[in-house]
Amino acid sequence: MKRDIFRRSCAEFLGTFALVFFGCGVRAIVGDTENIAGIFVVHLTFGLTVAAMIYLFSYLSAAVFNPAITLGFAITRRLPWRLMLPYWLAQFAGACSASLVHMLLFPDKAELVHYGANTLKTSLPAAIILEALLTFVLMMVSMGSATDKRFVRADSGLTVGFTIIVCGILGNSLTGGSMNPARSLGPALFAGGAILANSWVYIVGPCLGALLGALVYELLRGNQENAKPVLEDYPVAPRIPIQHIFTRKLQQPSQPEQDQKAAS
């Protein structure tokens, strides 16, 4: 079992490494630009890299590459809780390793754009809300593509990738459109200063959005016969559908009814 978790965590490490290496690397090459073409190229790189890594690792680790999305899968029991901490460690380690390689390969270009770290260009409340909303959409798409039997799995890479591109372009000029605590914190550790001090925004916002998106999708899904875990070959704990939690309580017999049944 430990070896199995290690293999899956390695896949999460490599996928997150690729995400930050190529995405933030292109940002370093393009520079800190407001040109729409440069912005599109950067987020196109993020989206296509995630799509490629999903096709590569989805059958091994579910290809999450995002601590917030990992939390959303775990809270709905679509991913075993015992995998959450190893995945988080692997994802953050992958992001930090990619920024370290940037520092070694092209330190001047990387430092000029703060190693690709996200920077706030709006107020803190607005940034948290925007990151939460963007991650909410990404979580909904991830839930649909990874945990619903009706979705064609071969389409998952492009579906998630295009969502990242669109959300990234929208959020670029305000928060950077992160939606991913590992992608933000890794470069921020090397950038330091105010960027690192504000990195908590890119943890709180995406985690709130992922939790809300996962729970809302479970409510909207309705019939649980079409639901599945993100790792079909990995056991998960039995779960109670969210919409049934309160109805189960309402259907429980009262104490006098229980005593009457016991007496009879």
C-alpha atoms as an extended CHARMM CRD file, in Angstrom:
* protein
*
       264  EXT
         1         1  MET       CA              0.0000000000        0.0000000000        0.0000000000  PROA      1               0.0000000000
         2         2  LYS       CA              2.8050000000        2.4540000000        0.8600000000  PROA      2               0.0000000000
         3         3  ARG       CA              4.5130000000        1.7190000000       -2.4530000000  PROA      3               0.0000000000
         4         4  ASP       CA              1.2430000000        2.3590000000       -4.2550000000  PROA      4               0.0000000000
         5         5  ILE       CA              0.8220000000        5.7450000000       -2.5360000000  PROA      5               0.0000000000
         6         6  PHE       CA              4.4330000000        6.5950000000       -3.3770000000  PROA      6               0.0000000000
         7         7  ARG       CA              3.8960000000        5.8950000000       -7.0860000000  PROA      7               0.0000000000
         8         8  ARG       CA              0.7560000000        8.0080000000       -7.1960000000  PROA      8               0.0000000000
         9         9  SER       CA              2.4500000000       10.8330000000       -5.2860000000  PROA      9               0.0000000000
        10        10  CYS       CA              5.3520000000       10.7580000000       -7.7530000000  PROA      10              0.0000000000
        11        11  ALA       CA              2.8610000000       11.2480000000      -10.5850000000  PROA      11              0.0000000000
        12        12  GLU       CA              1.3950000000       14.2570000000       -8.7500000000  PROA      12              0.0000000000
        13        13  PHE       CA              4.9000000000       15.6370000000       -8.2200000000  PROA      13              0.0000000000
        14        14  LEU       CA              5.8100000000       15.3410000000      -11.9060000000  PROA      14              0.0000000000
        15        15  GLY       CA              2.5140000000       16.7490000000      -13.1250000000  PROA      15              0.0000000000
        16        16  THR       CA              2.6950000000       19.7920000000      -10.8370000000  PROA      16              0.0000000000
        17        17  PHE       CA              6.3580000000       20.2590000000      -11.7240000000  PROA      17              0.0000000000
        18        18  ALA       CA              5.4570000000       20.3490000000      -15.4130000000  PROA      18              0.0000000000
        19        19  LEU       CA              2.6070000000       22.7960000000      -14.7700000000  PROA      19              0.0000000000
        20        20  VAL       CA              4.8310000000       25.3240000000      -12.9940000000  PROA      20              0.0000000000
        21        21  PHE       CA              7.9390000000       24.6810000000      -15.0980000000  PROA      21              0.0000000000
        22        22  PHE       CA              6.2400000000       25.3190000000      -18.4340000000  PROA      22              0.0000000000
        23        23  GLY       CA              3.5580000000       27.7970000000      -17.3340000000  PROA      23              0.0000000000
        24        24  CYS       CA              5.7440000000       30.0310000000      -15.1730000000  PROA      24              0.0000000000
        25        25  GLY       CA              8.6840000000       29.4160000000      -17.5080000000  PROA      25              0.0000000000
        26        26  VAL       CA              6.7750000000       30.8650000000      -20.4550000000  PROA      26              0.0000000000
        27        27  ARG       CA              5.7420000000       33.7970000000      -18.2680000000  PROA      27              0.0000000000
        28        28  ALA       CA              9.4400000000       34.4160000000      -17.5830000000  PROA      28              0.0000000000
        29        29  ILE       CA             10.2670000000       34.2680000000      -21.2910000000  PROA      29              0.0000000000
        30        30  VAL       CA              7.3350000000       36.4800000000      -22.3310000000  PROA      30              0.0000000000
        31        31  GLY       CA              7.9420000000       38.9110000000      -19.4910000000  PROA      31              0.0000000000
        32        32  ASP       CA              5.5270000000       40.8620000000      -17.3060000000  PROA      32              0.0000000000
        33        33  THR       CA              3.3220000000       42.0610000000      -20.1300000000  PROA      33              0.0000000000
        34        34  GLU       CA             -0.1770000000       43.5060000000      -20.4470000000  PROA      34              0.0000000000
        35        35  ASN       CA             -0.2950000000       42.5250000000      -24.1100000000  PROA      35              0.0000000000
        36        36  ILE       CA             -3.2880000000       40.2780000000      -24.7570000000  PROA      36              0.0000000000
        37        37  ALA       CA             -1.2330000000       37.9950000000      -27.0040000000  PROA      37              0.0000000000
        38        38  GLY       CA              1.3600000000       37.4360000000      -24.2940000000  PROA      38              0.0000000000
        39        39  ILE       CA             -1.3460000000       36.8210000000      -21.6910000000  PROA      39              0.0000000000
        40        40  PHE       CA             -3.0530000000       34.3050000000      -23.9760000000  PROA      40              0.0000000000
        41        41  VAL       CA              0.2100000000       32.4470000000      -24.6450000000  PROA      41              0.0000000000
        42        42  VAL       CA              0.9300000000       32.1170000000      -20.9230000000  PROA      42              0.0000000000
        43        43  HSD       CA             -2.4770000000       30.7200000000      -20.0040000000  PROA      43              0.0000000000
        44        44  LEU       CA             -2.5840000000       28.5730000000      -23.1230000000  PROA      44              0.0000000000
        45        45  THR       CA              0.6380000000       26.9940000000      -21.8720000000  PROA      45              0.0000000000
        46        46  PHE       CA             -0.8590000000       26.3490000000      -18.4280000000  PROA      46              0.0000000000
        47        47  GLY       CA             -3.9940000000       24.8120000000      -19.9040000000  PROA      47              0.0000000000
        48        48  LEU       CA             -2.3010000000       22.6000000000      -22.4890000000  PROA      48              0.0000000000
        49        49  THR       CA              0.2930000000       21.4170000000      -19.9700000000  PROA      49              0.0000000000
        50        50  VAL       CA             -2.4510000000       20.3430000000      -17.5550000000  PROA      50              0.0000000000
        51        51  ALA       CA             -4.2930000000       18.6300000000      -20.4320000000  PROA      51              0.0000000000
        52        52  ALA       CA             -1.1820000000       16.6740000000      -21.4240000000  PROA      52              0.0000000000
        53        53  MET       CA             -0.4430000000       15.6540000000      -17.8250000000  PROA      53              0.0000000000
        54        54  ILE       CA             -4.0490000000       14.5120000000      -17.3410000000  PROA      54              0.0000000000
        55        55  TYR       CA             -3.7740000000       12.2270000000      -20.3590000000  PROA      55              0.0000000000
        56        56  LEU       CA             -0.4710000000       10.9520000000      -19.0190000000  PROA      56              0.0000000000
        57        57  PHE       CA             -1.2680000000       10.3960000000      -15.3360000000  PROA      57              0.0000000000
        58        58  SER       CA             -5.0720000000       10.2400000000      -14.9410000000  PROA      58              0.0000000000
        59        59  TYR       CA             -5.1040000000        6.4420000000      -14.6610000000  PROA      59              0.0000000000
        60        60  LEU       CA             -2.3260000000        6.4780000000      -12.0640000000  PROA      60              0.0000000000
        61        61  SER       CA             -3.0390000000        9.3610000000       -9.6640000000  PROA      61              0.0000000000
        62        62  ALA       CA             -6.2240000000       10.9340000000      -11.1040000000  PROA      62              0.0000000000
        63        63  ALA       CA             -3.9720000000       13.7920000000      -12.2990000000  PROA      63              0.0000000000
        64        64  VAL       CA             -5.1170000000       16.4010000000       -9.7860000000  PROA      64              0.0000000000
        65        65  PHE       CA             -1.9790000000       18.6120000000       -9.5210000000  PROA      65              0.0000000000
        66        66  ASN       CA             -3.8640000000       21.0600000000       -7.3080000000  PROA      66              0.0000000000
        67        67  PRO       CA             -4.2010000000       20.9810000000       -3.4880000000  PROA      67              0.0000000000
        68        68  ALA       CA             -7.5700000000       22.7640000000       -3.5940000000  PROA      68              0.0000000000
        69        69  ILE       CA             -9.0580000000       20.2760000000       -6.0810000000  PROA      69              0.0000000000
        70        70  THR       CA             -7.5540000000       17.4380000000       -4.0150000000  PROA      70              0.0000000000
        71        71  LEU       CA             -9.4180000000       18.8040000000       -0.9780000000  PROA      71              0.0000000000
        72        72  GLY       CA            -12.6690000000       18.9720000000       -2.9440000000  PROA      72              0.0000000000
        73        73  PHE       CA            -12.3530000000       15.3540000000       -4.0660000000  PROA      73              0.0000000000
        74        74  ALA       CA            -11.5290000000       14.2340000000       -0.5240000000  PROA      74              0.0000000000
        75        75  ILE       CA            -14.3770000000       16.1280000000        1.1850000000  PROA      75              0.0000000000
        76        76  THR       CA            -16.8790000000       14.3570000000       -1.0780000000  PROA      76              0.0000000000
        77        77  ARG       CA            -15.0720000000       11.0270000000       -0.5660000000  PROA      77              0.0000000000
        78        78  ARG       CA            -14.2690000000       10.6630000000       -4.2330000000  PROA      78              0.0000000000
        79        79  LEU       CA            -10.5990000000       10.4510000000       -3.2330000000  PROA      79              0.0000000000
        80        80  PRO       CA             -9.4110000000        8.5570000000       -0.1280000000  PROA      80              0.0000000000
        81        81  TRP       CA             -8.4990000000       10.8730000000        2.7440000000  PROA      81              0.0000000000
        82        82  ARG       CA             -5.2630000000        8.9620000000        3.2830000000  PROA      82              0.0000000000
        83        83  LEU       CA             -4.0500000000       10.2040000000       -0.1040000000  PROA      83              0.0000000000
        84        84  MET       CA             -4.6790000000       13.8900000000        0.5790000000  PROA      84              0.0000000000
        85        85  LEU       CA             -1.5610000000       14.6530000000        2.6410000000  PROA      85              0.0000000000
        86        86  PRO       CA              0.8360000000       12.7160000000        0.3460000000  PROA      86              0.0000000000
        87        87  TYR       CA             -0.7150000000       14.4580000000       -2.6510000000  PROA      87              0.0000000000
        88        88  TRP       CA             -0.3830000000       17.8770000000       -1.0310000000  PROA      88              0.0000000000
        89        89  LEU       CA              3.2720000000       17.2860000000       -0.2010000000  PROA      89              0.0000000000
        90        90  ALA       CA              3.9850000000       16.0460000000       -3.7190000000  PROA      90              0.0000000000
        91        91  GLN       CA              2.1660000000       18.9680000000       -5.3530000000  PROA      91              0.0000000000
        92        92  PHE       CA              3.9090000000       21.6400000000       -3.2860000000  PROA      92              0.0000000000
        93        93  ALA       CA              7.2670000000       19.9060000000       -3.7530000000  PROA      93              0.0000000000
        94        94  GLY       CA              6.7340000000       19.7620000000       -7.5100000000  PROA      94              0.0000000000
        95        95  ALA       CA              5.9240000000       23.4760000000       -7.7000000000  PROA      95              0.0000000000
        96        96  CYS       CA              8.9340000000       24.4580000000       -5.5740000000  PROA      96              0.0000000000
        97        97  SER       CA             11.2500000000       22.2180000000       -7.6080000000  PROA      97              0.0000000000
        98        98  ALA       CA             10.1260000000       23.8330000000      -10.8460000000  PROA      98              0.0000000000
        99        99  SER       CA             10.8390000000       27.3180000000       -9.4780000000  PROA      99              0.0000000000
       100       100  LEU       CA             14.2520000000       26.1090000000       -8.3090000000  PROA      100             0.0000000000
       101       101  VAL       CA             15.0410000000       24.9540000000      -11.8520000000  PROA      101             0.0000000000
       102       102  HSD       CA             13.9700000000       28.3720000000      -13.1620000000  PROA      102             0.0000000000
       103       103  MET       CA             16.3930000000       30.0070000000      -10.7490000000  PROA      103             0.0000000000
       104       104  LEU       CA             19.2030000000       27.7860000000      -12.0250000000  PROA      104             0.0000000000
       105       105  LEU       CA             18.4290000000       28.0670000000      -15.7470000000  PROA      105             0.0000000000
       106       106  PHE       CA             17.4600000000       31.7190000000      -16.2410000000  PROA      106             0.0000000000
       107       107  PRO       CA             17.6740000000       33.5650000000      -12.8980000000  PROA      107             0.0000000000
       108       108  ASP       CA             17.4750000000       37.0700000000      -14.3960000000  PROA      108             0.0000000000
       109       109  LYS       CA             14.3250000000       36.4450000000      -16.4300000000  PROA      109             0.0000000000
       110       110  ALA       CA             12.6890000000       34.4870000000      -13.6000000000  PROA      110             0.0000000000
       111       111  GLU       CA             13.4330000000       37.1630000000      -11.0220000000  PROA      111             0.0000000000
       112       112  LEU       CA             12.0800000000       39.8690000000      -13.3240000000  PROA      112             0.0000000000
       113       113  VAL       CA              8.5980000000       38.2630000000      -13.2410000000  PROA      113             0.0000000000
       114       114  HSD       CA              8.9160000000       37.0840000000       -9.6270000000  PROA      114             0.0000000000
       115       115  TYR       CA              9.3880000000       33.4760000000      -10.8120000000  PROA      115             0.0000000000
       116       116  GLY       CA              5.9120000000       33.5620000000      -12.2960000000  PROA      116             0.0000000000
       117       117  ALA       CA              4.2720000000       34.1340000000       -8.9110000000  PROA      117             0.0000000000
       118       118  ASN       CA              0.7950000000       35.6290000000       -8.8760000000  PROA      118             0.0000000000
       119       119  THR       CA              0.5440000000       39.2600000000       -7.8190000000  PROA      119             0.0000000000
       120       120  LEU       CA             -2.5160000000       41.0650000000       -6.5010000000  PROA      120             0.0000000000
       121       121  LYS       CA             -3.8300000000       43.9300000000       -8.6100000000  PROA      121             0.0000000000
       122       122  THR       CA             -7.0860000000       44.3340000000       -6.7250000000  PROA      122             0.0000000000
       123       123  SER       CA             -8.2640000000       44.4500000000       -3.1010000000  PROA      123             0.0000000000
       124       124  LEU       CA             -7.8830000000       41.4500000000       -0.8050000000  PROA      124             0.0000000000
       125       125  PRO       CA            -11.6460000000       40.7300000000       -0.5040000000  PROA      125             0.0000000000
       126       126  ALA       CA            -12.0900000000       40.9830000000       -4.2800000000  PROA      126             0.0000000000
       127       127  ALA       CA             -9.0840000000       38.7080000000       -4.8490000000  PROA      127             0.0000000000
       128       128  ILE       CA            -10.3860000000       36.0340000000       -2.4800000000  PROA      128             0.0000000000
       129       129  ILE       CA            -13.8460000000       36.1330000000       -4.0590000000  PROA      129             0.0000000000
       130       130  LEU       CA            -12.4710000000       35.9840000000       -7.6080000000  PROA      130             0.0000000000
       131       131  GLU       CA            -10.1240000000       33.0920000000       -6.8470000000  PROA      131             0.0000000000
       132       132  ALA       CA            -12.9590000000       31.2760000000       -5.1000000000  PROA      132             0.0000000000
       133       133  LEU       CA            -15.2980000000       31.7640000000       -8.0720000000  PROA      133             0.0000000000
       134       134  LEU       CA            -12.7190000000       30.6560000000      -10.6270000000  PROA      134             0.0000000000
       135       135  THR       CA            -11.8390000000       27.5850000000       -8.5770000000  PROA      135             0.0000000000
       136       136  PHE       CA            -15.5330000000       26.8620000000       -8.0620000000  PROA      136             0.0000000000
       137       137  VAL       CA            -15.9130000000       26.5480000000      -11.8430000000  PROA      137             0.0000000000
       138       138  LEU       CA            -12.7460000000       24.4540000000      -12.1420000000  PROA      138             0.0000000000
       139       139  MET       CA            -13.9090000000       22.1530000000       -9.3240000000  PROA      139             0.0000000000
       140       140  MET       CA            -17.3040000000       21.6520000000      -10.9450000000  PROA      140             0.0000000000
       141       141  VAL       CA            -15.6400000000       20.7370000000      -14.2330000000  PROA      141             0.0000000000
       142       142  SER       CA            -13.2080000000       18.4190000000      -12.4430000000  PROA      142             0.0000000000
       143       143  MET       CA            -16.0270000000       16.6900000000      -10.5710000000  PROA      143             0.0000000000
       144       144  GLY       CA            -17.9800000000       16.1680000000      -13.7620000000  PROA      144             0.0000000000
       145       145  SER       CA            -15.0500000000       14.8710000000      -15.7770000000  PROA      145             0.0000000000
       146       146  ALA       CA            -13.4950000000       12.6870000000      -13.0720000000  PROA      146             0.0000000000
       147       147  THR       CA            -16.3710000000       11.3930000000      -10.9390000000  PROA      147             0.0000000000
       148       148  ASP       CA            -19.3100000000       10.9340000000      -13.3280000000  PROA      148             0.0000000000
       149       149  LYS       CA            -19.7330000000        7.7460000000      -15.3490000000  PROA      149             0.0000000000
       150       150  ARG       CA            -21.6620000000        9.6200000000      -18.0320000000  PROA      150             0.0000000000
       151       151  PHE       CA            -18.6390000000       11.7300000000      -18.9520000000  PROA      151             0.0000000000
       152       152  VAL       CA            -16.3220000000       10.4140000000      -21.6770000000  PROA      152             0.0000000000
       153       153  ARG       CA            -13.0070000000       10.1460000000      -19.8850000000  PROA      153             0.0000000000
       154       154  ALA       CA            -11.0310000000       10.7290000000      -23.0820000000  PROA      154             0.0000000000
       155       155  ASP       CA            -12.3650000000       14.3030000000      -23.1290000000  PROA      155             0.0000000000
       156       156  SER       CA            -11.2420000000       15.1710000000      -19.5860000000  PROA      156             0.0000000000
       157       157  GLY       CA             -7.8400000000       16.5950000000      -20.4720000000  PROA      157             0.0000000000
       158       158  LEU       CA             -9.0720000000       19.1900000000      -22.9430000000  PROA      158             0.0000000000
       159       159  THR       CA            -12.1390000000       19.9780000000      -20.8280000000  PROA      159             0.0000000000
       160       160  VAL       CA            -10.0840000000       20.8490000000      -17.7490000000  PROA      160             0.0000000000
       161       161  GLY       CA             -7.3590000000       22.4680000000      -19.8440000000  PROA      161             0.0000000000
       162       162  PHE       CA             -9.7400000000       24.8370000000      -21.6520000000  PROA      162             0.0000000000
       163       163  THR       CA            -11.3640000000       25.7470000000      -18.3260000000  PROA      163             0.0000000000
       164       164  ILE       CA             -7.9580000000       26.7310000000      -16.9440000000  PROA      164             0.0000000000
       165       165  ILE       CA             -7.2530000000       28.8290000000      -20.0480000000  PROA      165             0.0000000000
       166       166  VAL       CA            -10.5520000000       30.7250000000      -19.8690000000  PROA      166             0.0000000000
       167       167  CYS       CA            -10.4230000000       31.2770000000      -16.1020000000  PROA      167             0.0000000000
       168       168  GLY       CA             -6.7730000000       32.2960000000      -16.3040000000  PROA      168             0.0000000000
       169       169  ILE       CA             -7.4110000000       34.9230000000      -18.9700000000  PROA      169             0.0000000000
       170       170  LEU       CA            -10.2920000000       36.3550000000      -16.9500000000  PROA      170             0.0000000000
       171       171  GLY       CA             -8.3240000000       36.5490000000      -13.7170000000  PROA      171             0.0000000000
       172       172  ASN       CA             -4.9540000000       37.4980000000      -15.1910000000  PROA      172             0.0000000000
       173       173  SER       CA             -5.1450000000       41.2590000000      -14.7010000000  PROA      173             0.0000000000
       174       174  LEU       CA             -6.6570000000       41.0050000000      -11.1970000000  PROA      174             0.0000000000
       175       175  THR       CA             -5.1400000000       38.0390000000       -9.3710000000  PROA      175             0.0000000000
       176       176  GLY       CA             -3.2550000000       36.1610000000      -12.0570000000  PROA      176             0.0000000000
       177       177  GLY       CA             -5.9660000000       33.5050000000      -12.2470000000  PROA      177             0.0000000000
       178       178  SER       CA             -4.1940000000       30.9280000000      -10.1030000000  PROA      178             0.0000000000
       179       179  MET       CA             -6.9000000000       28.5540000000       -8.7770000000  PROA      179             0.0000000000
       180       180  ASN       CA             -4.0380000000       26.4470000000       -7.4330000000  PROA      180             0.0000000000
       181       181  PRO       CA             -2.2760000000       26.9630000000       -4.0550000000  PROA      181             0.0000000000
       182       182  ALA       CA              0.7920000000       24.9420000000       -5.1200000000  PROA      182             0.0000000000
       183       183  ARG       CA              1.2170000000       26.8670000000       -8.3720000000  PROA      183             0.0000000000
       184       184  SER       CA              1.1180000000       30.1510000000       -6.3920000000  PROA      184             0.0000000000
       185       185  LEU       CA              3.0750000000       29.2300000000       -3.2740000000  PROA      185             0.0000000000
       186       186  GLY       CA              6.0100000000       27.5380000000       -5.0470000000  PROA      186             0.0000000000
       187       187  PRO       CA              7.1100000000       30.6130000000       -7.0410000000  PROA      187             0.0000000000
       188       188  ALA       CA              6.1510000000       32.9420000000       -4.1480000000  PROA      188             0.0000000000
       189       189  LEU       CA              8.6800000000       31.2240000000       -1.8720000000  PROA      189             0.0000000000
       190       190  PHE       CA             11.4310000000       32.2690000000       -4.2900000000  PROA      190             0.0000000000
       191       191  ALA       CA              9.9970000000       35.7320000000       -4.9530000000  PROA      191             0.0000000000
       192       192  GLY       CA              9.6120000000       36.5360000000       -1.2370000000  PROA      192             0.0000000000
       193       193  GLY       CA              8.5880000000       39.9560000000        0.0660000000  PROA      193             0.0000000000
       194       194  ALA       CA              5.0350000000       41.1960000000       -0.3580000000  PROA      194             0.0000000000
       195       195  ILE       CA              4.2560000000       38.4520000000       -2.8730000000  PROA      195             0.0000000000
       196       196  LEU       CA              4.9610000000       35.7510000000       -0.3040000000  PROA      196             0.0000000000
       197       197  ALA       CA              3.0970000000       37.7130000000        2.3830000000  PROA      197             0.0000000000
       198       198  ASN       CA             -0.0400000000       37.7730000000        0.2020000000  PROA      198             0.0000000000
       199       199  SER       CA              0.2170000000       34.1320000000       -0.8570000000  PROA      199             0.0000000000
       200       200  TRP       CA             -2.3970000000       33.1300000000        1.7520000000  PROA      200             0.0000000000
       201       201  VAL       CA             -5.0170000000       34.6380000000       -0.5770000000  PROA      201             0.0000000000
       202       202  TYR       CA             -4.1790000000       31.9300000000       -3.1290000000  PROA      202             0.0000000000
       203       203  ILE       CA             -4.7130000000       29.2640000000       -0.4940000000  PROA      203             0.0000000000
       204       204  VAL       CA             -7.9150000000       30.5340000000        1.1280000000  PROA      204             0.0000000000
       205       205  GLY       CA             -9.7220000000       31.5470000000       -2.0710000000  PROA      205             0.0000000000
       206       206  PRO       CA             -9.1370000000       28.3480000000       -4.0870000000  PROA      206             0.0000000000
       207       207  CYS       CA             -9.8500000000       26.0730000000       -1.1060000000  PROA      207             0.0000000000
       208       208  LEU       CA            -13.1720000000       27.8130000000       -0.4260000000  PROA      208             0.0000000000
       209       209  GLY       CA            -14.1130000000       27.6350000000       -4.0910000000  PROA      209             0.0000000000
       210       210  ALA       CA            -13.1450000000       23.9650000000       -4.3740000000  PROA      210             0.0000000000
       211       211  LEU       CA            -15.1440000000       22.9650000000       -1.2900000000  PROA      211             0.0000000000
       212       212  LEU       CA            -18.2220000000       24.8160000000       -2.5300000000  PROA      212             0.0000000000
       213       213  GLY       CA            -17.8770000000       23.4960000000       -6.0760000000  PROA      213             0.0000000000
       214       214  ALA       CA            -17.5020000000       19.8800000000       -4.9670000000  PROA      214             0.0000000000
       215       215  LEU       CA            -20.5010000000       20.0270000000       -2.6230000000  PROA      215             0.0000000000
       216       216  VAL       CA            -22.7140000000       21.8110000000       -5.1600000000  PROA      216             0.0000000000
       217       217  TYR       CA            -21.8910000000       19.2680000000       -7.8550000000  PROA      217             0.0000000000
       218       218  GLU       CA            -22.7990000000       16.4250000000       -5.5040000000  PROA      218             0.0000000000
       219       219  LEU       CA            -26.1650000000       18.0830000000       -4.8810000000  PROA      219             0.0000000000
       220       220  LEU       CA            -26.7800000000       18.6580000000       -8.5820000000  PROA      220             0.0000000000
       221       221  ARG       CA            -25.7070000000       15.1600000000       -9.5830000000  PROA      221             0.0000000000
       222       222  GLY       CA            -28.7190000000       13.6950000000       -7.8210000000  PROA      222             0.0000000000
       223       223  ASN       CA            -28.7260000000        9.9770000000       -8.6190000000  PROA      223             0.0000000000
       224       224  GLN       CA            -25.6030000000        8.4300000000       -7.1190000000  PROA      224             0.0000000000
       225       225  GLU       CA            -25.6490000000        5.4360000000       -9.4500000000  PROA      225             0.0000000000
       226       226  ASN       CA            -23.7370000000        7.5260000000      -11.9880000000  PROA      226             0.0000000000
       227       227  ALA       CA            -21.0680000000        8.5740000000       -9.4670000000  PROA      227             0.0000000000
       228       228  LYS       CA            -17.6400000000        7.0060000000       -9.2000000000  PROA      228             0.0000000000
       229       229  PRO       CA            -14.3690000000        7.6230000000       -7.3220000000  PROA      229             0.0000000000
       230       230  VAL       CA            -11.5870000000        9.4570000000       -9.1110000000  PROA      230             0.0000000000
       231       231  LEU       CA             -9.4170000000        6.3540000000       -8.7070000000  PROA      231             0.0000000000
       232       232  GLU       CA            -11.5570000000        3.4330000000       -9.7440000000  PROA      232             0.0000000000
       233       233  ASP       CA             -8.8930000000        0.9040000000       -8.7230000000  PROA      233             0.0000000000
       234       234  TYR       CA             -8.4050000000        2.4250000000       -5.2690000000  PROA      234             0.0000000000
       235       235  PRO       CA            -10.8810000000        1.7710000000       -2.4190000000  PROA      235             0.0000000000
       236       236  VAL       CA            -12.7130000000        4.6930000000       -0.8340000000  PROA      236             0.0000000000
       237       237  ALA       CA            -14.8560000000        4.7920000000        2.2870000000  PROA      237             0.0000000000
       238       238  PRO       CA            -18.6140000000        4.3570000000        1.8020000000  PROA      238             0.0000000000
       239       239  ARG       CA            -20.3750000000        7.6780000000        1.6040000000  PROA      239             0.0000000000
       240       240  ILE       CA            -23.8620000000        9.0450000000        2.2720000000  PROA      240             0.0000000000
       241       241  PRO       CA            -25.1510000000       11.2640000000       -0.5500000000  PROA      241             0.0000000000
       242       242  ILE       CA            -25.2080000000       14.8500000000        0.7020000000  PROA      242             0.0000000000
       243       243  GLN       CA            -28.8610000000       15.3510000000       -0.1690000000  PROA      243             0.0000000000
       244       244  HSD       CA            -29.7740000000       12.3070000000        1.9540000000  PROA      244             0.0000000000
       245       245  ILE       CA            -28.0620000000       13.3720000000        5.1630000000  PROA      245             0.0000000000
       246       246  PHE       CA            -31.0150000000       15.3760000000        6.4730000000  PROA      246             0.0000000000
       247       247  THR       CA            -33.7020000000       13.0600000000        5.1090000000  PROA      247             0.0000000000
       248       248  ARG       CA            -32.1200000000       10.1370000000        6.9390000000  PROA      248             0.0000000000
       249       249  LYS       CA            -32.4260000000       12.0590000000       10.1920000000  PROA      249             0.0000000000
       250       250  LEU       CA            -36.0450000000       12.9310000000        9.4810000000  PROA      250             0.0000000000
       251       251  GLN       CA            -36.8930000000        9.3160000000        8.7490000000  PROA      251             0.0000000000
       252       252  GLN       CA            -35.5040000000        8.0100000000       12.0430000000  PROA      252             0.0000000000
       253       253  PRO       CA            -38.3410000000        6.9090000000       14.3830000000  PROA      253             0.0000000000
       254       254  SER       CA            -38.9140000000        8.8790000000       17.5410000000  PROA      254             0.0000000000
       255       255  GLN       CA            -38.1250000000        7.4290000000       20.9780000000  PROA      255             0.0000000000
       256       256  PRO       CA            -41.7900000000        6.5410000000       21.8310000000  PROA      256             0.0000000000
       257       257  GLU       CA            -42.0920000000        4.7130000000       18.5050000000  PROA      257             0.0000000000
       258       258  GLN       CA            -38.8790000000        2.7830000000       19.2450000000  PROA      258             0.0000000000
       259       259  ASP       CA            -40.1930000000        1.8260000000       22.7220000000  PROA      259             0.0000000000
       260       260  GLN       CA            -43.5120000000        0.7210000000       21.2450000000  PROA      260             0.0000000000
       261       261  LYS       CA            -41.7310000000       -1.4580000000       18.6790000000  PROA      261             0.0000000000
       262       262  ALA       CA            -39.5380000000       -2.9640000000       21.3940000000  PROA      262             0.0000000000
       263       263  ALA       CA            -42.5650000000       -3.7830000000       23.5830000000  PROA      263             0.0000000000
       264       264  SER       CA            -44.3790000000       -5.5060000000       20.7200000000  PROA      264             0.0000000000
